[in-house]
Amino acid sequence: MLAYEFYWLDEAEKVHFIGILPERRKSPERITGEFVLNWGWKVIGDNTDVKDIYFVQVEMKGLKN
């Protein structure tokens, strides 16, 4: 199963883990980096001090869609 690990960098450039979101779309051609980041921002919300996020695509072995 494909998933995304989200992280944010604080002002001191320290990395903080936010969480993991699974990819549920069946059509890989619809997946873009911009869409994944927007998805992450929706999960984080507007009520945080987070300014800079990034994601890492990971394969979660042993799990099925």
C-alpha positions as CSV (number, residue, x, y, z in Angstrom):
1,M,0.0,0.0,0.0
2,L,1.3,3.4,-1.0
3,A,1.3,6.1,1.7
4,Y,2.8,9.5,2.5
5,E,4.7,10.5,5.6
6,F,4.3,14.2,6.4
7,Y,6.9,16.4,8.2
8,W,7.4,20.0,9.0
9,L,10.4,22.2,9.5
10,D,10.4,24.8,12.3
11,E,12.3,28.1,12.3
12,A,15.5,26.3,13.6
13,E,15.1,23.8,10.7
14,K,14.3,21.0,13.1
15,V,12.2,18.2,11.5
16,H,8.9,17.2,13.1
17,F,6.8,14.2,12.1
18,I,3.1,15.0,11.4
19,G,1.6,11.7,10.4
20,I,1.0,9.2,7.7
21,L,-1.8,9.3,5.1
22,P,-2.6,6.3,2.9
23,E,-3.1,6.7,-0.8
24,R,-6.5,5.4,-1.7
25,R,-6.8,6.4,-5.4
26,K,-6.6,3.5,-7.9
27,S,-5.4,5.7,-10.8
28,P,-1.7,6.6,-10.3
29,E,-1.8,9.1,-13.1
30,R,-4.0,11.3,-10.9
31,I,-1.4,11.5,-8.2
32,T,0.8,14.7,-8.2
33,G,3.1,16.2,-5.7
34,E,1.1,19.3,-5.6
35,F,-2.1,17.4,-4.8
36,V,-0.4,15.4,-2.0
37,L,0.9,18.6,-0.4
38,N,-2.5,20.2,-0.6
39,W,-3.9,17.1,1.0
40,G,-1.4,17.4,3.8
41,W,-2.3,21.1,4.4
42,K,-6.0,20.2,4.7
43,V,-5.1,17.6,7.4
44,I,-2.9,20.1,9.3
45,G,-5.5,22.9,9.2
46,D,-5.1,26.6,9.4
47,N,-4.8,26.9,13.2
48,T,-1.2,25.9,13.5
49,D,2.2,27.6,13.4
50,V,3.4,25.2,10.7
51,K,4.9,27.1,7.8
52,D,6.9,24.6,5.8
53,I,5.8,20.9,5.1
54,Y,7.1,18.2,2.9
55,F,6.2,14.5,2.4
56,V,8.0,11.3,1.7
57,Q,6.3,8.5,-0.3
58,V,6.6,5.1,1.3
59,E,5.4,1.6,0.6
60,M,3.7,0.0,3.6
61,K,4.3,-3.7,3.1
62,G,1.9,-6.3,4.4
63,L,-1.1,-4.0,4.0
64,K,-3.7,-4.3,1.2
65,N,-5.9,-1.6,-0.3
